[in-house]
Amino acid sequence: MPLAVLGLAFIVAYSVYVLAIDVDSFWHRPLLIVLGLSWVVFLVDVIVRIVLTPRGGRWRFIVTHPIDVLSGLIPLFRALRVLELFNQIPYLRRRTSGAVRAQFIVFAVSYALAFIYFVSLATLQVERDAPGANILTFGDAIWWAFVTIATVGYGDEYPVTAAGRFYAVLLMIGGVAIVGTASATIISVLNERIAKLRHHGGHEPEASAPGDERERPHGLDPSLFVERHPQKPAEPPGDERDG
């Protein structure tokens, strides 16, 4: 939790540092302190975890925890690491099927939005002062990020620096992952829907035809509303004469 809180402070400080160009000099130093402190803490966290890993499994840890390792080097992955930390909070890790699906969807959307937002911020930071740059505002950066991740590629906005192109490559790779995750989620929902249809014999339960049953108040015994035909009373014995 302390690491997650520090990560949130980093997200706010980095956003203000990049977007508020004319920030008061009084706030400039605190922002840099928060950014530097978060970078040091995340880097130390990764180094300590690698050192504590048994000697034979350290490379495996680095390969299987890319967000954790890169969070100590690149600001973009520090934001994703914050989301990963919140995902590990016990209260948010419920095990019911509905909770797991809702948790997966919420965090997938959160990862996608945080990824696009921070790529836009980082690209704007390295591009806006470069000679010949055309990504000059945050609006330009967001537009470029969505156009790139959607594989539309209008070409009206593009990075001109080496760092900006590096972030563009990360955006392209992340776009493939985001599209793949969305496709897998849709397929999972469809498979569950098909399984329910098979459970009901291949079709949805049909609704009753109108007029088959009388309308009845909810919650009352249905037998009270079944139409009964009056029966002819039995004739007393001895009333009939022999024919």
C-alpha positions, 0 to 999 in steps of 0.5 A: 500500500505505501508503494501504491500511494507513492505511485499515485503521488508520482502520477499526479506530480508527473502530470502537473510537471508535463502539462502545467508548463507555467507552474509556480516556481514554489511548486517546481521543487516539490514536484521534482522531489516527488518524481525523484523519490518515486523513481528511487523507491521503485528502483530499489524495490525492483533491485531488492526483489531481484536480489532476494530471488534465488540465484537460479531464478533471477533471470526468470523473475526479470522475464516474467515481471517486465512491468516491475523491472521497467517501472524502475527505468521508464515513467510509463511503466511506473504508472502501470505498476501502480495499477498492478499494486492496487490489483494485489490489495486483498479486498479487490481480489474476490473469487466469485465468478462475477467478481473475477470477470468484473475485476478483469474488465475494470483493470483491463480498461484501467491499464489501457487508459493509463497506458495511452495517457502516459504514452501521450504525456511522455511523448509530449514531454520529449516532442514539444521543444524539438525542431520540426515537431508537430506534437505540441499540445496534449490534445495533439499527443492524445489524438496521435496516441488514439490514431496509432493504437487504432491502426488508423495512422492519418499521418497528421501527427507523428514523433520526430525524436528518437525518444518519441519514436521509442514511445511510438513503438511501445504504443504499437506493441501495447495496442496489439495487447489491448486489442487482443485482450478486448477480443478475448473478453468478447469471445469469453462472453460469447462462449458463456452465452453459447454454453447457456443455450446448450444447457437449455437444449439449444434455444432460449426458453420460449415465452408463453403465448399471449392469452394462455394464462391470466395475469396474476399479481406477483407472488400469489399462488398460481392455482388461485387464478386457474379458470374453473368451470362450474360443475352441474350439481348432482340430482338427489336420488329417487328423482328419476322415474324408470323410463 
